[in-house]
């Protein structure tokens, strides 16, 4: 699992919580949603919670 966020502080919260819960399959990666560093097909599932208000172009990456 990869937790991806622009905020280093939020990623620190994720990393600390994962450590406390002894979860070893969580990786954190910092970056912008407008420049995702992942190749197409990298993930089977993507979950985003209340993040669209941070995006400058919500539909820009949509494919038909």
mmCIF file of the C-alpha atoms, coordinates in Angstrom:
data_MODEL
# 
_entry.id   MODEL 
# 
loop_
_atom_site.group_PDB 
_atom_site.id 
_atom_site.type_symbol 
_atom_site.label_atom_id 
_atom_site.label_alt_id 
_atom_site.label_comp_id 
_atom_site.label_asym_id 
_atom_site.label_entity_id 
_atom_site.label_seq_id 
_atom_site.pdbx_PDB_ins_code 
_atom_site.Cartn_x 
_atom_site.Cartn_y 
_atom_site.Cartn_z 
_atom_site.occupancy 
_atom_site.B_iso_or_equiv 
_atom_site.pdbx_formal_charge 
_atom_site.auth_seq_id 
_atom_site.auth_comp_id 
_atom_site.auth_asym_id 
_atom_site.auth_atom_id 
_atom_site.pdbx_PDB_model_num 
ATOM 1  C CA . UNK A 1 1  ? 0.000   0.000  0.000   1.00 0.00 ? 1  UNK A CA 1 
ATOM 2  C CA . UNK A 1 2  ? 1.230   3.470  -0.798  1.00 0.00 ? 2  UNK A CA 1 
ATOM 3  C CA . UNK A 1 3  ? 0.048   6.530  1.108   1.00 0.00 ? 3  UNK A CA 1 
ATOM 4  C CA . UNK A 1 4  ? 0.588   9.471  -1.253  1.00 0.00 ? 4  UNK A CA 1 
ATOM 5  C CA . UNK A 1 5  ? 0.193   13.057 -0.058  1.00 0.00 ? 5  UNK A CA 1 
ATOM 6  C CA . UNK A 1 6  ? 1.541   16.544 -0.654  1.00 0.00 ? 6  UNK A CA 1 
ATOM 7  C CA . UNK A 1 7  ? 2.005   17.096 3.079   1.00 0.00 ? 7  UNK A CA 1 
ATOM 8  C CA . UNK A 1 8  ? 5.092   15.638 4.722   1.00 0.00 ? 8  UNK A CA 1 
ATOM 9  C CA . UNK A 1 9  ? 3.364   16.096 8.099   1.00 0.00 ? 9  UNK A CA 1 
ATOM 10 C CA . UNK A 1 10 ? 0.412   13.910 7.059   1.00 0.00 ? 10 UNK A CA 1 
ATOM 11 C CA . UNK A 1 11 ? 2.747   11.243 5.743   1.00 0.00 ? 11 UNK A CA 1 
ATOM 12 C CA . UNK A 1 12 ? 4.540   11.303 9.082   1.00 0.00 ? 12 UNK A CA 1 
ATOM 13 C CA . UNK A 1 13 ? 1.228   10.640 10.824  1.00 0.00 ? 13 UNK A CA 1 
ATOM 14 C CA . UNK A 1 14 ? 0.622   7.658  8.530   1.00 0.00 ? 14 UNK A CA 1 
ATOM 15 C CA . UNK A 1 15 ? 4.127   6.284  9.052   1.00 0.00 ? 15 UNK A CA 1 
ATOM 16 C CA . UNK A 1 16 ? 3.903   6.640  12.839  1.00 0.00 ? 16 UNK A CA 1 
ATOM 17 C CA . UNK A 1 17 ? 0.487   4.977  12.996  1.00 0.00 ? 17 UNK A CA 1 
ATOM 18 C CA . UNK A 1 18 ? 1.656   2.130  10.770  1.00 0.00 ? 18 UNK A CA 1 
ATOM 19 C CA . UNK A 1 19 ? 4.665   1.615  13.033  1.00 0.00 ? 19 UNK A CA 1 
ATOM 20 C CA . UNK A 1 20 ? 2.514   1.572  16.176  1.00 0.00 ? 20 UNK A CA 1 
ATOM 21 C CA . UNK A 1 21 ? 0.204   -0.990 14.592  1.00 0.00 ? 21 UNK A CA 1 
ATOM 22 C CA . UNK A 1 22 ? 3.164   -3.024 13.291  1.00 0.00 ? 22 UNK A CA 1 
ATOM 23 C CA . UNK A 1 23 ? 1.981   -2.652 9.682   1.00 0.00 ? 23 UNK A CA 1 
ATOM 24 C CA . UNK A 1 24 ? 4.961   -3.293 7.436   1.00 0.00 ? 24 UNK A CA 1 
ATOM 25 C CA . UNK A 1 25 ? 3.219   -3.103 4.065   1.00 0.00 ? 25 UNK A CA 1 
ATOM 26 C CA . UNK A 1 26 ? 2.606   0.670  4.011   1.00 0.00 ? 26 UNK A CA 1 
ATOM 27 C CA . UNK A 1 27 ? 4.952   2.952  2.092   1.00 0.00 ? 27 UNK A CA 1 
ATOM 28 C CA . UNK A 1 28 ? 4.663   6.748  2.129   1.00 0.00 ? 28 UNK A CA 1 
ATOM 29 C CA . UNK A 1 29 ? 5.450   8.900  -0.874  1.00 0.00 ? 29 UNK A CA 1 
ATOM 30 C CA . UNK A 1 30 ? 5.272   12.686 -1.069  1.00 0.00 ? 30 UNK A CA 1 
ATOM 31 C CA . UNK A 1 31 ? 4.081   14.516 -4.159  1.00 0.00 ? 31 UNK A CA 1 
ATOM 32 C CA . UNK A 1 32 ? 1.364   16.415 -5.969  1.00 0.00 ? 32 UNK A CA 1 
ATOM 33 C CA . UNK A 1 33 ? -1.789  14.859 -7.391  1.00 0.00 ? 33 UNK A CA 1 
ATOM 34 C CA . UNK A 1 34 ? -1.161  16.842 -10.576 1.00 0.00 ? 34 UNK A CA 1 
ATOM 35 C CA . UNK A 1 35 ? 2.114   14.977 -11.181 1.00 0.00 ? 35 UNK A CA 1 
ATOM 36 C CA . UNK A 1 36 ? 1.578   11.367 -10.102 1.00 0.00 ? 36 UNK A CA 1 
ATOM 37 C CA . UNK A 1 37 ? 4.834   9.378  -10.344 1.00 0.00 ? 37 UNK A CA 1 
ATOM 38 C CA . UNK A 1 38 ? 3.119   6.035  -10.969 1.00 0.00 ? 38 UNK A CA 1 
ATOM 39 C CA . UNK A 1 39 ? 2.869   4.197  -14.268 1.00 0.00 ? 39 UNK A CA 1 
ATOM 40 C CA . UNK A 1 40 ? -0.539  3.240  -15.673 1.00 0.00 ? 40 UNK A CA 1 
ATOM 41 C CA . UNK A 1 41 ? -1.658  -0.094 -14.258 1.00 0.00 ? 41 UNK A CA 1 
ATOM 42 C CA . UNK A 1 42 ? 0.432   0.214  -11.087 1.00 0.00 ? 42 UNK A CA 1 
ATOM 43 C CA . UNK A 1 43 ? -2.566  -0.171 -8.767  1.00 0.00 ? 43 UNK A CA 1 
ATOM 44 C CA . UNK A 1 44 ? -5.600  -2.437 -8.625  1.00 0.00 ? 44 UNK A CA 1 
ATOM 45 C CA . UNK A 1 45 ? -7.533  -0.006 -6.404  1.00 0.00 ? 45 UNK A CA 1 
ATOM 46 C CA . UNK A 1 46 ? -7.145  3.690  -5.625  1.00 0.00 ? 46 UNK A CA 1 
ATOM 47 C CA . UNK A 1 47 ? -8.940  5.313  -2.695  1.00 0.00 ? 47 UNK A CA 1 
ATOM 48 C CA . UNK A 1 48 ? -9.155  9.053  -2.166  1.00 0.00 ? 48 UNK A CA 1 
ATOM 49 C CA . UNK A 1 49 ? -10.990 10.679 0.706   1.00 0.00 ? 49 UNK A CA 1 
ATOM 50 C CA . UNK A 1 50 ? -12.152 14.289 0.529   1.00 0.00 ? 50 UNK A CA 1 
ATOM 51 C CA . UNK A 1 51 ? -9.311  15.386 -1.734  1.00 0.00 ? 51 UNK A CA 1 
ATOM 52 C CA . UNK A 1 52 ? -10.935 16.790 -4.894  1.00 0.00 ? 52 UNK A CA 1 
ATOM 53 C CA . UNK A 1 53 ? -11.000 20.322 -3.462  1.00 0.00 ? 53 UNK A CA 1 
ATOM 54 C CA . UNK A 1 54 ? -7.173  20.283 -3.647  1.00 0.00 ? 54 UNK A CA 1 
ATOM 55 C CA . UNK A 1 55 ? -7.080  19.489 -7.370  1.00 0.00 ? 55 UNK A CA 1 
ATOM 56 C CA . UNK A 1 56 ? -6.836  22.224 -9.974  1.00 0.00 ? 56 UNK A CA 1 
ATOM 57 C CA . UNK A 1 57 ? -8.325  20.001 -12.723 1.00 0.00 ? 57 UNK A CA 1 
ATOM 58 C CA . UNK A 1 58 ? -10.526 17.240 -11.303 1.00 0.00 ? 58 UNK A CA 1 
ATOM 59 C CA . UNK A 1 59 ? -11.421 15.749 -14.705 1.00 0.00 ? 59 UNK A CA 1 
ATOM 60 C CA . UNK A 1 60 ? -8.090  16.380 -16.423 1.00 0.00 ? 60 UNK A CA 1 
ATOM 61 C CA . UNK A 1 61 ? -6.839  12.818 -16.046 1.00 0.00 ? 61 UNK A CA 1 
ATOM 62 C CA . UNK A 1 62 ? -10.130 11.106 -16.882 1.00 0.00 ? 62 UNK A CA 1 
ATOM 63 C CA . UNK A 1 63 ? -10.094 8.656  -19.770 1.00 0.00 ? 63 UNK A CA 1 
ATOM 64 C CA . UNK A 1 64 ? -13.059 7.441  -21.790 1.00 0.00 ? 64 UNK A CA 1 
# 
